[in-house]
Amino acid sequence: SLQCDIKLIAHCNSVCFPKSFSTKLGQSFTEKTFEWFLSAENLFLFHIKDDAHVAGYCGGFISRYNGDGSTSGMMQYAMKEAAFGMLKRPWLFFNKELLPFYPLVIKNISRNLFPGKTRNTKLAPAIALNQRKAGLVVIGVHPDYRGKGIFEMLMNEFEKESSDKQISEMYLSVKKENIRAVNAYKKVGWFVTKENPVSLEMAKSISKKI
């Protein structure tokens, strides 16, 4: 089952991205972030196996309301594991990838220190179903399986999952310096919609299922 393969998917992620912040935080944190994809109906995760090895994986997210973000949601879900990971590796507190999450970290510490404090539970307006988009959150192909069509299979499945959920617009963000990934996305029909200082936003439209 997918739940049983979370450890294998997390291990594949660590092999794919050995220098990433999530890998540096440790296996427990990485496993928890992938477990997040199983926590709600607007999330999905799939992978390709070769015997007992994960050759590649991909995870998506569909925003339900304005401000509903995948990165913050994932960090929120794995906050305890992130905290333990940073306590074991205190130098990670100064990692540039953590900077955007400082407000979230402080908020969670405050909630634990003052559990009785009233929280604002009002949500932003919901996004209409026909206006929702599917975000590609994570994707990775094990180094041993690159160049064998795994990436194309994963992207095709991501498109199918999005279509099955009645979504016609897909988007992703990729680091500008990652030329290999940018070209790979372009090869399967994605195009750049916005250029940021360090990243590119890309998108692709698909036909909705009738």
Phi, psi and omega per residue, in radians:
S1 nan 2.854 -3.140
L2 -1.077 -0.706 3.131
Q3 -1.048 -0.711 -3.129
C4 -1.206 -0.461 -3.089
D5 -1.576 0.020 -3.124
I6 -0.981 -0.751 3.131
K7 -1.054 -0.729 -3.134
L8 -1.186 -0.676 3.114
I9 -1.150 -0.750 3.123
A10 -1.084 -0.698 3.120
H11 -1.135 -0.735 3.115
C12 -1.060 -0.729 3.111
N13 -1.039 -0.745 -3.126
S14 -1.150 -0.593 3.104
V15 -1.265 -0.673 -3.141
C16 -1.183 -0.677 -3.060
F17 -2.269 1.217 -3.068
P18 -1.121 -0.391 -3.105
K19 -1.786 0.089 -3.103
S20 -1.265 2.795 -3.129
F21 -1.106 -0.711 -3.127
S22 -1.119 -0.683 3.111
T23 -1.150 -0.696 3.135
K24 -1.143 -0.514 3.132
L25 -1.271 -0.275 3.064
G26 1.926 2.865 -3.068
Q27 -1.074 -0.689 -3.109
S28 -1.064 -0.753 3.122
F29 -1.139 -0.791 -3.119
T30 -1.074 -0.751 3.115
E31 -1.087 -0.703 -3.119
K32 -1.155 -0.660 -3.141
T33 -1.148 -0.599 3.095
F34 -1.341 -0.529 3.068
E35 -1.116 -0.508 3.121
W36 -0.975 -0.608 -3.123
F37 -1.136 -0.255 -3.138
L38 -1.733 0.049 -2.995
S39 -1.567 -0.198 -3.108
A40 -2.676 2.763 -3.081
E41 -1.246 -0.346 -3.122
N42 -1.539 0.165 3.111
L43 -2.067 2.626 3.055
F44 -2.630 2.579 -3.093
L45 -2.500 2.392 3.087
F46 -2.551 2.854 -3.096
H47 -2.668 2.889 3.116
I48 -2.054 2.222 -3.115
K49 -1.940 2.613 3.017
D50 -2.235 1.748 -2.987
D51 1.033 -2.064 -3.103
A52 -1.721 0.189 -3.102
H53 -1.932 2.507 3.049
V54 -1.596 2.061 -3.124
A55 -1.466 -0.474 3.134
G56 -2.994 2.827 -3.099
Y57 -2.619 2.818 3.129
C58 -2.725 2.443 3.142
G59 -2.338 2.459 -3.120
G60 -2.211 2.902 -3.057
F61 -2.562 2.363 3.105
I62 -2.059 2.023 -3.125
S63 -1.161 2.365 -3.140
R64 -1.765 -0.408 3.119
Y65 -2.652 2.835 -3.119
N66 -1.071 2.287 -3.120
G67 1.598 -0.032 3.120
D68 -1.409 1.716 -3.029
G69 -1.887 2.535 -3.123
S70 -1.269 -0.728 -3.082
T71 -1.139 -0.817 3.133
S72 -1.172 -0.647 3.126
G73 -1.130 -0.729 3.126
M74 -1.134 -0.766 3.139
M75 -1.153 -0.692 3.112
Q76 -1.047 -0.771 -3.101
Y77 -1.145 -0.629 -3.073
A78 -1.850 0.412 -3.054
M79 -1.029 -0.747 -3.112
K80 -1.098 -0.774 3.128
E81 -1.154 -0.613 3.102
A82 -1.145 -0.724 -3.133
A83 -1.105 -0.801 3.122
F84 -1.107 -0.695 3.139
G85 -1.097 -0.696 -3.134
M86 -1.313 -0.537 3.086
L87 -1.161 -0.594 3.109
K88 -1.338 -0.447 -3.110
R89 -2.307 1.228 -3.030
P90 -0.987 -0.393 3.121
W91 -1.138 -0.326 -3.140
L92 -1.251 -0.266 3.087
F93 -1.049 -0.404 -3.097
F94 -1.789 0.156 3.116
N95 -1.213 2.325 -3.072
K96 -1.093 -0.438 3.127
E97 -1.260 -0.304 -3.133
L98 -1.514 -0.412 -3.050
L99 -0.851 -0.796 -3.126
P100 -1.123 -0.307 -3.086
F101 -1.693 -0.017 -3.141
Y102 -0.940 -0.807 3.119
P103 -1.031 -0.685 3.140
L104 -1.181 -0.716 3.121
V105 -1.091 -0.812 -3.137
I106 -1.086 -0.711 -3.139
K107 -1.090 -0.730 -3.129
N108 -1.205 -0.660 3.084
I109 -1.107 -0.736 3.131
S110 -1.085 -0.719 3.133
R111 -1.109 -0.639 3.130
N112 -1.280 -0.592 3.133
L113 -1.344 -0.598 -3.104
F114 -2.211 1.229 -3.072
P115 -1.100 -0.394 -3.105
G116 -1.498 -0.101 -3.098
K117 -1.173 2.374 -3.124
T118 -1.162 2.351 3.137
R119 -1.910 2.572 3.084
N120 -1.457 1.899 -3.065
T121 -1.762 0.105 -3.138
K122 -1.222 2.201 -3.118
L123 -1.659 2.734 3.075
A124 -1.216 2.802 3.139
P125 -0.962 2.441 -3.131
A126 -1.198 2.595 3.082
I127 -1.530 2.266 -3.140
A128 -1.005 2.517 -3.070
L129 -0.969 -0.690 -3.100
N130 -1.356 -0.022 3.113
Q131 -1.993 0.013 -3.124
R132 -1.320 2.623 -3.132
K133 -2.189 2.678 3.115
A134 -1.764 2.135 3.131
G135 -1.718 2.314 3.057
L136 -1.453 1.936 -3.021
V137 -1.598 -0.835 -3.121
V138 -2.405 2.532 3.023
I139 -2.745 2.451 3.138
G140 -2.764 2.524 3.076
V141 -2.147 2.176 -3.141
H142 -0.971 2.377 -3.123
P143 -0.876 -0.597 -3.123
D144 -1.236 -0.248 -3.064
Y145 -2.029 0.164 -3.137
R146 -1.285 2.573 -3.128
G147 1.409 0.223 -3.108
K148 -2.040 0.260 3.091
G149 1.514 0.090 -3.124
I150 -1.130 -0.745 -3.124
F151 -1.030 -0.821 -3.139
E152 -1.080 -0.666 3.107
M153 -1.119 -0.731 3.132
L154 -1.147 -0.754 -3.131
M155 -1.165 -0.649 3.087
N156 -1.126 -0.701 3.134
E157 -1.202 -0.648 3.097
F158 -1.076 -0.740 3.119
E159 -1.122 -0.712 3.124
K160 -1.141 -0.762 3.122
E161 -1.057 -0.733 -3.139
S162 -1.122 -0.794 3.140
S163 -1.098 -0.713 3.125
D164 -1.073 -0.483 3.138
K165 -1.640 0.282 3.100
Q166 1.100 0.587 3.106
I167 -1.848 2.355 -3.113
S168 -1.981 -0.191 -3.139
E169 -2.075 2.278 3.113
M170 -2.133 2.632 -3.136
Y171 -2.563 2.816 3.085
L172 -2.750 2.893 3.070
S173 -2.209 2.353 -3.113
V174 -2.401 2.512 3.127
K175 -1.111 2.368 -3.071
K176 -1.045 -0.575 -3.087
E177 -1.299 -0.264 -3.120
N178 -1.468 1.219 -3.076
I179 -1.027 -0.659 -3.124
R180 -1.053 -0.776 -3.138
A181 -1.205 -0.731 3.140
V182 -1.022 -0.810 3.138
N183 -1.144 -0.618 3.139
A184 -1.156 -0.725 3.107
Y185 -1.137 -0.736 3.131
K186 -1.077 -0.619 -3.093
K187 -1.127 -0.490 3.142
V188 -1.799 0.375 2.967
G189 1.725 0.119 3.108
W190 -1.536 2.681 3.128
F191 -2.399 2.684 -3.116
V192 -1.312 2.265 3.124
T193 -1.899 -0.412 -3.118
K194 -2.738 2.439 3.107
E195 -1.928 2.090 3.096
N196 -1.805 2.990 -3.118
P197 -0.910 -0.736 -3.092
V198 -2.146 -0.022 -3.091
S199 -2.471 2.893 3.073
L200 -2.110 2.429 3.027
E201 -1.752 2.293 -3.091
M202 -2.198 2.754 -3.105
A203 -2.609 2.870 3.059
K204 -2.704 2.413 3.111
S205 -1.790 2.506 3.099
I206 -2.313 2.816 3.133
S207 -1.406 2.348 3.104
K208 -1.238 2.605 3.091
K209 -1.307 2.412 3.134
I210 -1.648 nan nan
